[in-house]
C-alpha cells in the first residue's frame, strides 16, 4: 500500500509541477513590442475586364468600319507571394492591439483566349501579371496562453501589367499597359509563440482592390481601352522575431 501511495504522490507531484511550469510559461508570454518577419503564401483570385478590350474609330486591322468588343471576360489570376513584414503590438490583459505592414514579391499571373472576338476572323489574347503586394493594417487579437487569435483590416496596393494581343490570319497586334491599384483588405489569423523571441503565424486576407482603366496603343495607330476589376484571396504563413 505504501508503495502505491508513494507512486501516486510522485505522479501527483509531477503533474502539479507540469501544470505550474505551463502556467508560468503562459504567464511569461507578452505580445507587446515590435517585431519583424518573413511571409510566404498563395494568392488566388479573378480579374474582370469590362467592355474589353477594344474601342475603335476605324482600323486597317479590322477594316474601315471599326468594332467594339463588349464581352466581359473573367478569369483566374493566381500564384505565390513572398515577402517581409514588420509590426508593433500592445497587450492589455488578454487583448492585443497593434499595426502591421508588409511588402511581398508577387509571382502571380493569369491569361485567357477569346476565339472569334471581336470579329469572326480574330483571336483576342488577354493576360495579366502582378508585380508586388503591399499592405498596412490594424490588428486586434485575443491571447490564450502561447496562442494569439486576431482580426485585421487596412489598405492594400499592387501593380498589374495587363497585356492584350489581337491576331487575324496574317497579323498580330500587341499592346500592354501598367496600372497601380489601391484598395482595402481584411482577414483573420492565428499566431503561436515558440518562446520569448520567435513566433509562427497563419492568416487569410481578402483583397478588394477596385477597378482601373487600361489604355493601349497599337501599331496601326489605334488605341484600346479596358476597365479591369481586381479581387483576390491570399493565404499565407510566416515567422516573426520579437524584440
TACORKA-V236716 format. One record per run of one state. SS is the DSSP state (A for helix, B for strand, O for the rest). FROM is the first residue (numbers start at 1). TO is the last residue. If there is no record, write none. Layout:
BEGIN
ss = {SS & SS}
from = {FROM & FROM}
to = {TO & TO}
END
This chain:
BEGIN
ss = {O & A & O & B & O & B & O & B & O & B & O & B & O & B & O & B & O & B & O & B & O & B & O & B & O & B & O & B & O & B & O}
from = {1 & 2 & 29 & 33 & 51 & 52 & 53 & 55 & 56 & 59 & 60 & 63 & 64 & 68 & 69 & 71 & 72 & 74 & 93 & 95 & 116 & 123 & 145 & 147 & 168 & 172 & 194 & 198 & 218 & 223 & 243}
to = {1 & 28 & 32 & 50 & 51 & 52 & 54 & 55 & 58 & 59 & 62 & 63 & 67 & 68 & 70 & 71 & 73 & 92 & 94 & 115 & 122 & 144 & 146 & 167 & 171 & 193 & 197 & 217 & 222 & 242 & 243}
END
